[in-house]
Amino acid sequence: MEINKLEGLLAATFSTFDESKELKLNLVPQVVERLIADGVKGIFVGGTNGEGLSLSTEERMATTEAYVRAANKRILIFAHVGHSSIKEACKLAAHAQEAGADAISAVSAFYFKPQSAENLADCMTHIAAAAPGLPFYYYHIPSVTG
């Protein structure tokens, strides 16, 4: 799949948890197959619906890997890499590129919020630079980030 021109629906997925609130990544292939069958063109992994910011960095990386593996280049995978720590966001971005994601996205810091548009752009540029081979999309949620 090509990401130069986005067309069609991009679905934000929920994380796959079991009754004890542990990730069940073995369910990811079923989610991917259903979305492909429904005609979805891309999957947004680890955003608000996917509880990404509530998962550990390791859980987020494992989730991205599971979606990339299940998609097997049949559908675009966008990995949300935003984090309250820019260092962790960069780690997630680099990992997403290594794992084979098609694009990354990040929300701005939501506790120590950027104080200016320039500060926000600098933070996002730093995160995007950690995955130079991937397109970057800013995840804009002003009600959370100001």
Backbone torsions as a table, in degrees:
resi	resn	phi	psi	omega
1	MET	NA	149.4	-178.2
2	GLU	-111.1	140.8	-176.5
3	ILE	-104.9	0.4	-177.5
4	ASN	-57.9	-37.2	179.3
5	LYS	-133.1	108.1	-179.2
6	LEU	-76.1	128.9	175.6
7	GLU	-138.8	146.1	177.3
8	GLY	90.6	-173.2	-174.7
9	LEU	-86.6	134.4	172.9
10	LEU	-110.9	115.8	-174.8
11	ALA	-97.4	132.1	172.8
12	ALA	-88.3	120.0	-174.9
13	THR	-93.5	155.4	171.4
14	PHE	-83.9	155.2	173.5
15	SER	-75.6	151.1	-178.2
16	THR	-97.8	99.5	-179.8
17	PHE	-107.9	154.1	171.8
18	ASP	-95.6	-174.8	-176.4
19	GLU	-63.4	-25.0	179.7
20	SER	-93.9	13.2	176.3
21	LYS	66.9	29.3	172.9
22	GLU	-99.8	144.9	177.6
23	LEU	-63.2	136.7	174.9
24	LYS	-117.8	81.7	-175.6
25	LEU	-70.9	-13.5	176.5
26	ASN	-68.8	-11.0	176.6
27	LEU	-86.3	-14.9	-177.1
28	VAL	-56.8	-44.7	178.9
29	PRO	-56.6	-36.3	177.7
30	GLN	-64.8	-41.2	178.6
31	VAL	-62.7	-47.2	-178.9
32	VAL	-61.3	-46.6	-179.0
33	GLU	-61.2	-40.6	179.5
34	ARG	-64.7	-43.9	-179.9
35	LEU	-64.8	-40.0	176.7
36	ILE	-63.1	-45.3	179.5
37	ALA	-61.5	-31.7	179.7
38	ASP	-82.1	-1.8	176.6
39	GLY	87.8	11.5	178.1
40	VAL	-67.6	142.5	-176.5
41	LYS	-99.8	-16.8	-179.3
42	GLY	-158.2	157.0	180.0
43	ILE	-123.4	129.5	176.1
44	PHE	-98.3	113.3	-172.9
45	VAL	-102.3	130.0	170.3
46	GLY	82.0	19.7	176.3
47	GLY	-85.8	-152.5	-177.8
48	THR	-60.8	-48.6	179.3
49	ASN	-62.3	-33.8	-177.2
50	GLY	-86.1	8.9	178.8
51	GLU	54.8	26.3	-174.4
52	GLY	-53.9	-41.3	-177.2
53	LEU	-75.2	-7.6	175.5
54	SER	-96.5	-8.3	-179.9
55	LEU	-91.1	157.1	173.9
56	SER	-71.3	162.8	177.0
57	THR	-57.6	-42.1	-179.8
58	GLU	-64.4	-40.6	177.5
59	GLU	-65.0	-39.0	179.1
60	ARG	-65.2	-41.3	178.8
61	MET	-65.8	-42.2	179.1
62	ALA	-64.1	-37.2	178.8
63	THR	-66.1	-45.4	177.0
64	THR	-58.6	-46.6	179.1
65	GLU	-58.6	-42.5	-178.7
66	ALA	-63.3	-41.8	179.3
67	TYR	-69.4	-42.0	178.8
68	VAL	-61.2	-45.4	-179.5
69	ARG	-62.6	-46.6	-177.8
70	ALA	-67.9	-36.6	-178.9
71	ALA	-70.8	-36.6	177.8
72	ASN	47.0	44.6	177.0
73	LYS	65.5	13.7	177.6
74	ARG	-87.2	-15.9	-178.0
75	ILE	-150.1	147.3	-178.2
76	LEU	-71.5	142.7	176.4
77	ILE	-119.6	117.4	174.7
78	PHE	-103.3	123.6	-179.4
79	ALA	-104.1	123.3	174.2
80	HIS	-77.8	126.1	-176.1
81	VAL	-120.6	6.2	-179.3
82	GLY	-61.2	148.5	-177.2
83	HIS	-159.9	156.1	176.0
84	SER	-71.8	-16.7	174.3
85	SER	-105.0	121.3	178.6
86	ILE	-62.6	-36.3	178.8
87	LYS	-60.9	-44.1	177.9
88	GLU	-68.4	-37.7	176.7
89	ALA	-61.4	-41.1	177.7
90	CYS	-65.4	-39.4	177.2
91	LYS	-61.6	-44.4	178.4
92	LEU	-65.0	-39.3	179.6
93	ALA	-64.6	-48.0	179.5
94	ALA	-61.0	-41.6	179.0
95	HIS	-63.1	-43.4	-179.7
96	ALA	-58.6	-41.8	178.4
97	GLN	-64.9	-45.9	179.6
98	GLU	-62.9	-35.5	-177.6
99	ALA	-74.1	-19.7	178.8
100	GLY	105.3	15.3	175.9
101	ALA	-62.4	158.8	-178.4
102	ASP	-92.7	-21.8	-179.1
103	ALA	-162.9	162.0	175.0
104	ILE	-126.0	160.7	178.8
105	SER	-146.5	148.8	178.4
106	ALA	-144.7	140.4	171.1
107	VAL	-87.5	153.8	177.9
108	SER	-73.4	167.3	175.6
109	ALA	-55.2	142.0	-173.8
110	PHE	-118.7	-1.3	173.5
111	TYR	-107.0	-64.2	171.2
112	PHE	-91.7	87.7	-171.2
113	LYS	-74.2	148.1	175.7
114	PRO	-56.0	139.1	-176.6
115	GLN	-91.2	-7.9	179.4
116	SER	-156.6	163.8	176.3
117	ALA	-62.3	-35.7	178.8
118	GLU	-64.5	-43.5	178.1
119	ASN	-62.5	-42.5	177.6
120	LEU	-61.7	-47.3	-179.7
121	ALA	-61.7	-40.4	178.4
122	ASP	-61.5	-43.6	179.2
123	CYS	-63.3	-46.3	-178.4
124	MET	-66.7	-37.0	177.2
125	THR	-62.2	-41.0	179.4
126	HIS	-63.3	-44.0	179.3
127	ILE	-66.2	-47.0	-179.3
128	ALA	-60.7	-34.8	-179.0
129	ALA	-66.1	-20.0	179.5
130	ALA	-73.5	-15.7	177.8
131	ALA	-133.7	67.9	-172.3
132	PRO	-63.9	-16.9	-179.6
133	GLY	-88.7	0.4	-176.0
134	LEU	-118.6	145.3	170.5
135	PRO	-63.9	148.4	179.6
136	PHE	-120.2	135.3	177.0
137	TYR	-124.1	129.0	176.5
138	TYR	-75.8	131.0	-179.5
139	TYR	-95.2	95.6	-169.6
140	HIS	-91.1	109.3	177.4
141	ILE	-133.9	78.5	-174.3
142	PRO	-60.2	-26.1	-179.8
143	SER	-67.1	-21.6	178.8
144	VAL	-101.0	-37.7	-171.7
145	THR	-102.8	-9.0	-178.5
146	GLY	84.2	NA	NA
